Amino acid sequence: ATTVMTRSQSRYQVHPSATNSSSSTLSSPSSSSSSSLTSCTAQPTSSRFQTLSKPVLYLRIALLTAGLAMLLGGLYAQYAELSTACNSHAHCQIVIPYTIQQARSLWLSLELLLSLHPWLVVSFFASLYIVKQALSIPGSVFLNLLAGALFGLPLGFPLCCVLTAVGASLCYLLSATFLGSLVHSIFAKRIEPIEDTLNANKDTLFFYLCFARCVPFTPNWLLNIASPLVGIPFSYFFFSVMIGLAPYCFVTVQAGTLLSQLESTSDIFSVDLLARLFSIAVCMLIPIALKRVMRNREAEA
């Protein structure tokens, strides 16, 4: 029997198989000994949940599904309650922001309700933020602006950092539990370069993840989905999201304190600001460079 293994298949689990028996033997012309051959099956090794016993796997799926259902149900209930409370105020409307103008409108509406329903407003903001991150829905910049306008920089900045990490982690778990094979089949060509780069930086993986998050215009939604598929540990993922996206959160939340003066996102992401974010990202490469220098010196010694 002969086995053809492509580059993408080599990342999958290997199971013994043969035509007429559970294994086959190949005689080598250069050796009298024989060896067993194996063939590949399309079962991602990165889907660690598949190696669990069925009861544990089903429990994790049930808990994740229930948690997501409760989050969505709670968000809808909070939206309905805030919309009802808005009826007693003129020019008050609860909308999901996708533009600067919508973010400003939602800010003015929630500001009216914040003194009357503080916990409802905070829980609505947190639920909306986590859902958008978990489902990779674009528009986090407008929620960061809203946080700056509504809560100020001292509260809004750490709140956005935590909510970003929590929402991204939920996306990580959804991808690992439900979407592994589907995501790999759709984004295989985009995931393979990510995996190759991470494998080349195994010894400085955490710092590299922070660097990748800090670089402007990184497709964070793809990193969230692909991370469990390329074997990034959950703890590395969570804290690299919180630390790596902190500069972005700081800048956007700070800009939100001046939301009434903003007209478009170009008022936020100026060339000077992007240069600063790149500079911070480069600083995160310093530990990687130092470790490589030390490794080279040890090799020479």
Secondary structure, DSSP 8 states (H G I E B T S, - for coil): ------TTGGGEEEE---SSSS--EEE-TT-S-EEE--EEEEEETT-GGGGS-HHHHHHHHHHHHHHHHHHHHHHHHHHHHHHHHHTTSTT-------SHHHHHHHHHHHHHHHTTSHHHHHHHHHHHHHHHHHTT-S-HHHHHHHHHHHH-HHHHHHHHHHHHHHHHHHHHHHIIIIIHHHHHHHHHHHHHHHHHHHHHTGGGHHHHHHHHHHSTT--HHHHHHHGGGGT--HHHHHHHHHHHTHHHHHHHHHHHTTGGG--SGGGTS-HHHHHHHHHHHHHTTHHHHHHHHHHHHHHH-
